[in-house]
Amino acid sequence: MPPAPQSAGRHERNKQVELDRISAATREPFADRGVDEVTNQQIADEADIGTATLFLAAKTKGEREMVFGDPTEPRHQQALAVTARTEEAIAHMGRAGRLNESDVATLARVASAVLFLARAASVNATASVDEVPRDIRDQPVVVLPRRRR
């Protein structure tokens, strides 16, 4: 008999409560004044958490915008649209038989995470929707060793 699913532990529950409080604390100020006009201290005070806890949840304003921001905000919508197009391209690879179903699901999650982090990075704060994927595409060249012939 398979093991019974376990409920989230106290640490996971507390972390979710903090994330919910941060989300609630950012919603109105982000909508009223915009992400750039809301300070970390204001968010932390409103959520009744320390600023270090806020940084654990989202390190930059871009991350806070993507994690806690309004999904109807234009930049947020653009990032979500790029992610959706990427996931559809990956699904197409699966339908074409180039990847198995498990690999398609894994690759889609990885691609979504990479796009999310790249879009939230402060270096890409002013980048266009087309510039972010180019930036991502250029990164492996620096990280991976070059093959010698």
N, C-alpha and C positions, 0 to 999 in steps of 0.2 A: 504494500500500500504506500503511495507517495506521501511524503511528509506534508502536514497541514501548513498552509501559508502562514507566515509569521507576520504579526502586525509590526509597524514601525516601532523602533526602540525610542526611549526617552530622548536621546540626543537628536534623532531624526525628527521627532515631533517638535522639539524645541526649536530646531533650525527652521522648520516650516512655519512655525508661529512667528519667528523673527522676519522671515521673508514676507509673510502676509502683512506684518506691521510696516515694513519698509514700503511695500507696494501701496498700502493705504496712505502712508505718509507722503508719498511722491505724487500721487494721482492729481490732487487739486493744485499744488504749487506748480507742477510741470505744465498743467493745462492753463493756469492763469498767467504765469510769468515766463514759461519756457525753461528747458533744462539748464541752459547756461546761466540763468539768473537765480538758481536755487543752490545754496551752499550745502556742503556735506554736513556741516554742523546743524543747519536747519532741518535736514532730513533726519539725522540721528536724534535730535531733540524731539521732533514730532513722533518718531517711531519708538521713543524711549529706549534707545540702545546707544552704545558707545560708537564713536566714529570708526574704531578699529573693526567692530562688527560689520559696519556698513561696507568698509573696504574689503572684507572677506566675501561679501555678497556680490559686490561689483566694484572693481578697482578704479574705473575711469568714468567720467560723465557719459561717454559714449556707451559703456556697458550698462550704466544705470538707465540710460534712455532706452536701450534695447530690451533690458530685462523688465524694467518697471514702467517704462514710458507708454504713452498712448499709441496703440496700434493703428489709429487713424491718422497720426501725424505723418506728413509726406515722406520724411527720411525713413521712418519706421516701415511705412508701406513699401517703399522702394526696396529695402533690405529683405522684407518678406517676399516680395515678388521675385527677386533674384534667387532666393532660397527655393521657392516653388519651382522656378524654371530649372534649376539644377537638379532638384529631386526628380522632376519629370524626365530629364535627360538620362538620369541614372536608371529610372524605371524602364525607359525605352531600351537601354542596354540589356536589362533583364528579359524583356519581352523578345528581344532579338536573339536570345539564347547565349549571349556572351558572358553572362554571369548567372549563377544559381540564385534562387530566391533569398537564401540566407545572406549571401554576399551583397545582394542588392540592398537589402534592409540595412546592413551594417555600413555599406558605403554611403547610403543616403544620410544616415545619422552623422557619420564623420564629416561629410561635405557640409551639412547644415551647421555643425559645430564650428568648422573652420570659417565658413562664411559669416556666422554670427560674431565670432571673435575678431575677425578681420574688420568687419563693419564697425564694431564697437571700439576698436583701437584708436587711440587719440591721433596717431599718425594719419589715419584715414578720415578724420572728422570732416574735412571739407572735400573729400574725394567723391567723384561721381559714381553712379552705379556701375558704369563700365570700367572705371579705374580700379576698383577693389578686386575683381577677378584677375585682372592683369597683375596686380601686386601679388596676389596669392600664387599665380602661375610662376612668377619670377623667384619666389622664395626657395623652392627645392634646389635650384641651381647653386645656391650659396650653402645650403645645409648638407646636401648629399655629395660624397666624394666623386670626382670626375673619373671616368674609366680611362685607363691608359691603354693605348693601342700598341 
